[in-house]
Amino acid sequence: MEGKVRVRFAPSPTGPLHVGGARTALFNYLYAKHAGGVFVLRFEDTDTERNESVFEESITDGLKWLGLNWDEDHYQSKRADVYRRYLEKLTSQGLTYEQDGGVYFKLPAEPRVVVVDDIIRGKVEFNSKNFDDIVLMKKTGTPTFNFANVVDDIDMSITHVIRGEDHLSNTPKHILLYEAFAAPIPRFAHLPLLLNLDRSKMSKRTGDTAVDDYRRAGYLPEAMLNFLAQLGWSDPDGQDFLPLDELVKKFSLERVQKAGAVFDLQRLNHLNQHYLMRKSLDEYIELAKPFIAHLSGDELMGRFALALIQDRAQTLSEIPGLIEYFFKTPDYEANLLVFKKSSPEQTGKGLNATLTVLEALEDTDWNQVKLQQILDETLSAEGLQPGDMFWPVRVALSGEEGSPSPVELLEALGKTESISRIKTAINKLV
Ligand code: GLU
């Protein structure tokens, strides 16, 4: 019988959690949970010069935000005795030598072909004659990445190593170490590189940004998860929007592509807008709060405003820009009031007629249905075109060329504020 699946996400905490790392964590998580296995988080933190606990926190916070809960965690910095024990196994077989204070693993005297059998890439061959002897311990007494990584994968009974393609060239060396330990070799799956839109390799410099930057920019974890899942994997049924438990059900490494995965921010925006649109208004308001804390105004009006723009914002951080005019008097040029098929005279007529009927409207009738009705009546009574009235009223209320409809704005802003903005517009025209 096959043993239980055990996979690990093994970040070196030398920087915050980046999207590439998050994608690796996600694919490990999905593979483990799909198989009813164990997802291990292992901090490869032996490089004490470059590790920082803030980065460990960034990694754990990012994983929690995405809902990728791990079953075990380990820190290489606390496992020095394990590496010593394993080193002894190699030394006692005469497979190591010391030089300049470091400990090295001797490669086979006769060059040989090492085959990496990769679930995603198939068989990849390497010749050991192209490698240098493998450093196991540095002269500082700390194990190297290659050594600690293999020892831990053996010691933690890791069955599948799922990691970025950048590690493929290390894998044949790792296989030689597994063989030296007479340990079972895990299955390998090297995930495709992340590419920029122009298909250049993505790196921390060219845009591979920290997951936390996306959270702060107002992306939702569910959108991020779907986006990350599609960086190399695709749903067999072509679905874009899948909650985490559905991803678990549908994920397989067989559907991961070899070719580089293009990081398309437009896609992420699209996914995010989809999830934002589907929030209840109360949830949406809660999500928006931290992003609009600097806008002060009537709470009910804020609620109206958010309801009106809920399907327009792609990220939460766009919200203040979209609703700002509800909270402060808009600033615009007088000629924006005049629709291209209208004239200043007709526009003035439209605004004045609107002002008159709005002033006469009872507070209790101040709702979209009634407002639409009286504006329509006024339009035909005055013999005006929609562009002579609805256009300037919308601009008067929002200062924008594109915004919700005039009656939606009137309802949200309320009688006093609406009337004051229409008067301002009339004054601008003369
Ligand atoms: N610490 C390595 C890294 O962050 C892990 C490589 C692996 O998953 O084996 O790239």
Residues whose N, C-alpha, C, O or C-beta is under 5 A from the ligand:
A	BS01	LIG	A10 P11 S12 E44 I162 R163
